[in-house]
Amino acid sequence: MSAIKEYLGDKSLYKKMFKIAVPISLQSLITVGINLMDTVMLSDMGDAQLSASSLAGQFINIFMICCMGIGMGASVLTSRFWGMKDMNSLKKSITLMLRFCVIFSAVFTLATIAVPRLIMRMYSNDAEIVSYGVLYLRWMIPTYICMGLSLTCTIVLRSVGQVKIPLICSIIAFFVNVFSNWVFIFGKLGAPRMEIEGAALGTLIARIFELCFICGYFFFVDKRICYRIKCFVMRCRDMLSEYVRVSIPVLISDGLLALGNNAVAMVMGHIGKAFVAANSVTVVVQQLSSVLTQGISNASGIITGHTMGEGDYQKAQRQGYTFLIMGLLIGLFAAGVIMLLRTPIINYYDVSAEAKEISYQLMDAIVLIVIFQSIGSILTKGVLRAGGDTRFLMVGDILFLWIASIPLGVLAGLVLKLPAFWIYIALKIDQIIKSIWCIFRLKSGKWLKHISSASGN
């Protein structure tokens, strides 16, 4: 019984976990709500505009996932240094993170300005979808720097246990986005009817708000880290090698994930307009069912980082097993949620009969995949990453996504033209393989890595 209790964890662990996980999960839920409202409002404009915004959003998601990689890579260090109470090393890690963020923002901004039509043609050959997508992307040009800074600063705040401020920001941003969409998509309150451009403008307004709220707090108000704008020019050369060793594999891993997701979107885009519209519906449901997973994943990473920063590696190993069990239970719960909600949600969308039929097939596949996705997310994005095992995870992402999922997805969707259920299973097969692979890695204990501070400790 004592051994079982060690695997299940104690009250203090659950108290700390839910204190972090619940606000993050609520924030994720709000994000899903924004995406849901965007797709519902645009579904009134037809499959073409809905598909265009979905596919244009895939390119923007590359940037967002890269920023998450930059931020999560830095959070491996910041959570560890927070546990060590090494504030100098923590600030240097943040500085390096922000510099990378600015560089990536500039690259994506220039690409969107220069070749928006080429970007859209990567996802679809449909001229109507491409034209609508170009209109959407042009409004997104200013959002990259807004998203990059607010997202990375949010991740750092979470890594030191500050989760309330990002949640408050997301709640307000939700209403800003929905109201702006209503005004500009449909031309309310005297505004012009902008349709898909209105959805893009609504998103831009919300991103500007998030930048002002999060970065205003982070740079001028926060008393935990006390990071200020002048810290951006501090010398960080002594931290650079450790940052690169730990964080760059995370960036590469998440970057490859973003590219892989876009390759998946390209396969779907070339299957047909109805398939893309159906996927737009199911993505929201999948996100809705995984909000708790995201919260626990983030919490497991933060707690593991703090525990290892305190030097208790055996405790971190025990906590890893606890988070694994939670991943399985949450995955089963998420599968049940999808089964309950799929019919009313699909019927709520004003899409074609063909798109609805495909949506049901995709939902059946998601019910299976989400169980493995929950386990994999908590281990890869939380426990193992916080342990410093970032190179191992990078190799896993490369192998399973690019050698298994994408080739099998192309074969199933574009060559064999299998039913939508089997296409989706093929495209997400990496989630099944990766979760099993990471369980064995957790058991081995090789994921517990030492991280050096700027002072050499």
C-alpha positions in Angstrom: 0.0 0.0 0.0 2.9 2.4 0.8 4.3 1.8 -2.7 0.9 2.5 -4.3 0.6 5.7 -2.3 4.0 6.9 -3.6 2.7 6.5 -7.2 -0.6 8.2 -6.5 1.1 11.2 -4.7 0.1 13.1 -1.6 -2.3 15.9 -0.8 0.4 18.6 -1.0 1.3 17.6 -4.6 -2.4 17.7 -5.7 -3.0 21.0 -3.9 0.0 22.6 -5.7 -0.9 21.0 -9.0 -4.5 22.2 -9.1 -3.5 25.6 -7.9 -1.4 25.9 -11.1 -3.4 23.7 -13.4 -6.9 25.1 -12.9 -6.1 28.7 -14.0 -4.1 27.4 -17.0 -6.9 25.1 -18.0 -9.4 27.9 -17.7 -7.1 30.0 -19.9 -6.9 27.2 -22.4 -10.7 26.9 -22.3 -11.1 30.6 -23.1 -8.7 30.2 -26.0 -10.8 27.4 -27.3 -13.9 29.6 -26.8 -12.4 32.3 -29.0 -11.6 29.7 -31.7 -15.1 28.3 -31.4 -16.7 31.7 -31.8 -14.5 32.5 -34.8 -15.5 29.4 -36.6 -19.2 29.6 -35.7 -19.4 33.2 -36.9 -17.5 32.5 -40.1 -19.4 29.3 -40.9 -22.3 31.7 -41.8 -20.1 32.9 -44.7 -19.7 29.5 -46.3 -17.1 26.7 -46.4 -14.6 28.8 -48.4 -14.1 31.6 -45.9 -14.2 29.1 -43.0 -11.6 26.9 -44.7 -9.4 30.0 -45.6 -9.3 31.3 -42.1 -8.5 27.7 -40.8 -5.7 27.2 -43.3 -4.2 30.7 -42.8 -4.4 30.1 -39.1 -2.1 27.0 -39.6 0.7 29.3 -40.8 0.2 31.6 -37.8 0.2 28.5 -35.6 3.7 27.7 -36.8 4.8 31.0 -35.3 2.8 30.4 -32.1 4.2 27.0 -31.6 7.7 28.3 -32.2 7.1 31.0 -29.6 5.8 28.3 -27.2 9.0 26.4 -27.9 11.1 29.4 -27.1 9.1 30.1 -24.0 8.8 26.5 -22.8 12.5 26.0 -23.4 13.2 29.0 -21.2 10.8 27.8 -18.6 12.8 24.6 -18.1 15.6 27.0 -16.9 13.4 29.6 -15.1 11.4 27.0 -13.1 14.7 25.3 -12.1 16.4 28.6 -11.2 13.3 29.7 -9.3 13.6 26.5 -7.2 17.3 27.3 -6.7 16.5 31.0 -5.8 19.1 32.0 -8.5 17.4 35.2 -9.7 20.4 36.4 -11.8 20.5 33.3 -13.9 16.7 33.4 -14.2 16.8 37.0 -15.6 19.5 36.0 -18.1 17.4 33.1 -19.3 14.5 35.5 -19.9 16.7 37.9 -21.8 17.9 35.2 -24.2 14.3 34.1 -24.6 13.0 37.6 -25.5 15.9 38.1 -28.0 15.0 34.9 -29.8 11.3 35.9 -29.8 12.0 39.2 -31.5 14.1 37.5 -34.2 11.3 35.0 -35.0 8.7 37.7 -35.0 10.7 39.7 -37.6 11.1 36.6 -39.8 7.4 35.7 -39.9 6.4 39.3 -40.3 8.6 39.7 -43.4 7.4 36.4 -44.8 3.7 37.4 -44.5 4.4 40.8 -46.1 6.4 39.4 -49.0 4.6 36.1 -50.0 1.1 35.7 -48.5 -0.2 34.1 -51.7 2.6 31.5 -51.8 1.9 30.7 -48.1 -1.7 30.0 -48.9 -0.9 27.9 -52.0 1.0 25.6 -49.7 -2.3 24.6 -48.1 -4.7 24.6 -51.0 -5.0 24.9 -54.8 -8.5 26.3 -54.5 -8.3 29.8 -55.9 -11.2 31.1 -53.8 -9.7 29.8 -50.6 -6.3 31.2 -51.5 -7.8 34.7 -52.2 -9.7 34.8 -48.9 -6.6 33.5 -47.0 -4.4 36.3 -48.4 -6.9 38.9 -47.1 -6.8 37.2 -43.7 -3.0 37.1 -43.5 -2.6 40.8 -44.4 -4.4 41.7 -41.2 -2.2 39.4 -39.2 1.1 41.1 -40.1 1.2 43.2 -36.9 0.1 40.4 -34.6 3.4 38.4 -34.7 5.3 40.7 -32.3 2.2 41.0 -30.1 1.7 37.3 -29.9 5.4 36.5 -29.4 6.0 38.8 -26.5 2.7 38.2 -24.7 3.0 34.4 -25.1 6.6 34.0 -23.9 6.1 36.4 -21.0 3.0 34.4 -20.0 5.0 31.2 -20.0 7.7 32.7 -17.7 5.1 34.0 -15.3 3.6 30.5 -15.1 7.0 29.0 -14.4 7.3 30.9 -11.2 3.7 30.1 -10.1 2.1 33.4 -11.3 -1.0 32.0 -13.1 -3.8 34.5 -12.2 -2.6 37.4 -14.3 -2.6 35.5 -17.6 -6.0 34.1 -16.7 -7.5 37.5 -16.1 -5.9 38.7 -19.4 -7.5 35.8 -21.3 -10.9 36.4 -19.9 -10.9 40.1 -21.0 -9.3 39.2 -24.3 -12.1 36.7 -25.0 -14.8 39.4 -24.8 -12.7 41.9 -26.7 -12.3 39.3 -29.5 -15.9 38.1 -29.7 -17.2 41.7 -29.6 -14.8 42.8 -32.3 -15.7 39.8 -34.5 -19.4 40.5 -34.1 -18.9 44.2 -35.1 -16.6 43.7 -38.0 -17.6 40.3 -39.5 -21.3 41.3 -39.7 -21.0 45.1 -39.9 -22.7 46.0 -36.7 -22.8 49.4 -34.9 -22.2 51.3 -38.2 -19.0 49.4 -39.0 -18.4 48.0 -42.5 -19.3 44.3 -43.1 -15.8 42.8 -43.5 -16.6 39.0 -43.2 -13.3 37.1 -43.1 -11.3 40.3 -42.8 -13.5 41.2 -39.8 -12.5 38.0 -38.1 -8.8 38.9 -38.7 -9.3 42.4 -37.4 -11.0 41.1 -34.3 -8.1 38.8 -33.6 -5.6 41.7 -34.1 -7.4 43.9 -31.6 -7.4 41.1 -29.0 -3.7 40.5 -29.6 -2.8 44.2 -29.1 -4.8 44.1 -25.8 -2.9 41.0 -24.6 0.4 42.7 -25.4 -0.5 45.8 -23.4 -1.9 43.8 -20.5 0.7 41.0 -20.1 3.9 42.9 -21.0 2.7 46.0 -19.1 2.5 43.8 -16.0 5.6 41.8 -16.7 7.9 44.7 -17.3 6.5 47.4 -15.0 4.5 45.8 -12.1 5.7 42.2 -11.4 7.5 41.8 -8.0 8.4 38.1 -8.2 10.9 38.2 -11.0 11.4 42.0 -11.1 12.4 41.8 -14.8 12.5 45.3 -16.3 13.1 46.6 -19.9 16.7 47.5 -19.1 17.4 43.8 -18.4 17.0 43.2 -22.2 20.6 44.5 -22.7 22.2 42.7 -19.9 25.2 40.4 -20.7 24.2 36.8 -21.0 27.2 35.1 -22.6 27.9 32.9 -19.5 24.3 31.5 -19.8 24.2 31.1 -23.6 25.7 27.6 -23.8 23.3 26.2 -21.1 20.4 28.0 -22.7 21.2 26.5 -26.1 21.8 23.0 -24.7 18.4 22.9 -23.0 16.2 25.3 -24.9 17.2 24.9 -28.5 16.1 21.3 -28.7 12.7 22.4 -27.3 12.5 25.1 -30.1 13.5 22.5 -32.7 11.1 20.0 -31.4 8.1 22.4 -31.2 9.1 23.9 -34.6 9.1 20.5 -36.2 5.8 19.9 -34.5 4.4 23.1 -36.0 5.7 22.2 -39.5 4.3 18.7 -39.1 0.9 20.0 -38.2 1.1 22.2 -41.2 2.0 19.2 -43.4 -1.1 17.6 -42.0 -3.1 20.7 -42.9 -1.6 20.6 -46.4 -2.7 16.9 -46.8 -6.2 17.9 -45.6 -6.3 21.0 -47.8 -5.6 18.9 -50.9 -8.2 16.3 -50.0 -11.0 18.9 -50.4 -12.9 21.9 -49.1 -15.4 19.7 -47.2 -12.6 17.9 -45.4 -11.0 21.1 -44.3 -14.3 22.5 -43.1 -14.9 19.3 -41.2 -11.5 19.5 -39.6 -12.2 23.1 -38.5 -15.2 21.8 -36.6 -13.4 18.9 -34.9 -10.3 20.8 -34.0 -12.4 23.0 -31.7 -13.9 19.9 -30.0 -10.4 18.3 -29.6 -9.1 21.5 -28.1 -12.1 21.7 -25.7 -11.5 18.1 -24.5 -7.8 18.7 -23.9 -7.9 21.9 -21.8 -7.4 20.0 -18.6 -4.5 18.0 -20.1 -2.8 21.3 -21.0 -3.2 22.6 -17.4 -1.8 19.4 -15.9 1.0 19.3 -18.5 2.1 22.8 -17.6 1.7 22.2 -13.9 3.7 18.9 -14.0 6.5 20.8 -15.8 6.6 23.6 -13.3 6.4 21.3 -10.2 9.0 19.0 -11.6 11.3 22.0 -12.3 10.9 23.3 -8.8 11.5 19.9 -7.2 14.7 19.3 -9.2 15.8 22.9 -8.5 15.6 21.9 -4.8 17.8 18.9 -5.5 15.3 16.2 -4.7 15.6 14.0 -7.8 14.0 10.9 -6.2 10.9 12.9 -5.4 10.7 14.2 -9.0 10.8 10.5 -10.2 7.9 9.6 -7.9 5.9 12.7 -9.0 6.5 11.6 -12.6 4.6 8.4 -12.1 1.8 10.3 -10.5 1.5 12.6 -13.5 1.6 9.6 -15.8 -1.5 8.0 -14.0 -3.3 11.4 -14.2 -2.5 11.6 -17.9 -4.3 8.2 -18.5 -7.3 9.2 -16.4 -7.7 12.6 -18.1 -7.4 11.0 -21.5 -10.2 8.6 -20.8 -12.3 11.5 -19.4 -11.6 13.6 -22.6 -12.7 10.7 -24.8 -15.9 10.5 -22.9 -16.5 14.3 -23.3 -16.0 14.1 -27.1 -18.5 11.2 -27.4 -21.1 13.2 -25.5 -20.6 16.6 -27.3 -19.8 15.6 -30.9 -23.4 15.4 -32.2 -24.7 18.7 -30.8 -21.6 20.6 -31.7 -21.4 19.3 -35.3 -25.1 20.0 -35.8 -24.6 23.6 -34.5 -22.3 24.4 -37.4 -23.8 25.7 -40.7 -21.6 23.6 -43.0 -22.4 21.3 -45.9 -23.8 17.8 -45.4 -20.6 16.3 -46.7 -18.5 18.2 -44.2 -20.8 17.0 -41.4 -20.5 13.4 -42.5 -16.7 13.7 -42.5 -16.8 15.4 -39.1 -18.4 12.3 -37.5 -15.7 10.1 -38.9 -13.0 12.4 -37.6 -14.6 12.5 -34.1 -14.5 8.7 -33.9 -10.8 8.8 -34.6 -10.2 11.6 -32.1 -11.9 9.6 -29.3 -9.1 7.0 -29.6 -6.2 9.4 -30.2 -6.9 11.8 -27.4 -6.2 9.1 -24.7 -2.6 8.7 -26.0 -2.3 12.4 -26.7 -3.1 13.1 -23.0 -0.4 10.8 -21.7 2.1 12.0 -24.3 1.5 15.7 -23.6 1.9 15.4 -19.9 5.2 13.5 -20.3 6.7 15.3 -23.2 5.6 18.9 -22.5 5.7 18.5 -18.7 7.7 16.0 -16.8 10.5 14.9 -19.2 11.0 18.4 -20.6 11.2 19.9 -17.1 13.8 17.2 -16.2 16.1 18.6 -18.9 15.6 15.7 -21.3 15.0 17.9 -24.3 17.3 16.3 -26.8 15.6 12.9 -26.3 12.2 14.5 -26.9 13.5 16.3 -30.0 14.6 13.0 -31.5 11.2 11.5 -30.7 9.4 14.3 -32.5 11.5 14.0 -35.6 11.3 10.2 -35.8 7.6 9.6 -35.1 6.1 12.7 -36.9 8.2 12.8 -40.0 8.9 9.1 -40.5 5.5 7.7 -39.4 2.6 10.2 -39.3 3.2 12.3 -42.4 4.1 9.6 -44.9 1.3 7.4 -43.7 -1.1 10.4 -43.8 -0.1 11.1 -47.4 -0.5 7.5 -48.3 -3.9 7.2 -46.7 -5.3 10.5 -47.8 -3.8 11.3 -51.3 -2.8 7.9 -52.6 -5.2 5.2 -51.2 -8.0 7.8 -50.5 -9.2 5.9 -47.5 -12.2 7.0 -45.3 -11.6 10.1 -43.1 -11.4 7.9 -40.0 -8.3 6.1 -41.2 -6.7 9.2 -42.7 -6.9 10.9 -39.3 -5.5 7.8 -37.5 -2.6 7.7 -39.9 -1.9 11.4 -39.5 -1.9 11.1 -35.7 -0.1 7.8 -35.3 2.9 9.5 -33.8 0.8 10.3 -30.7 0.3 6.6 -30.0 4.0 5.7 -30.6 5.4 8.7 -28.7 3.3 8.1 -25.5 4.5 4.5 -25.2 8.1 5.4 -25.9 8.0 8.1 -23.2 6.6 5.8 -20.6 9.7 3.6 -20.9 11.9 6.7 -20.7 10.2 7.8 -17.5 10.7 4.4 -16.0 14.5 4.4 -16.9 15.2 7.6 -14.8 17.6 8.9 -17.5 15.4 11.9 -18.0 16.7 13.5 -14.8 19.3 16.0 -16.0 21.5 18.4 -14.1 21.4 22.1 -15.2 24.1 24.6 -14.4 23.5 28.2 -13.4 25.4 31.3 -14.4 27.3 31.0 -11.2 28.4 27.4 -12.1 26.2 25.6 -9.6 
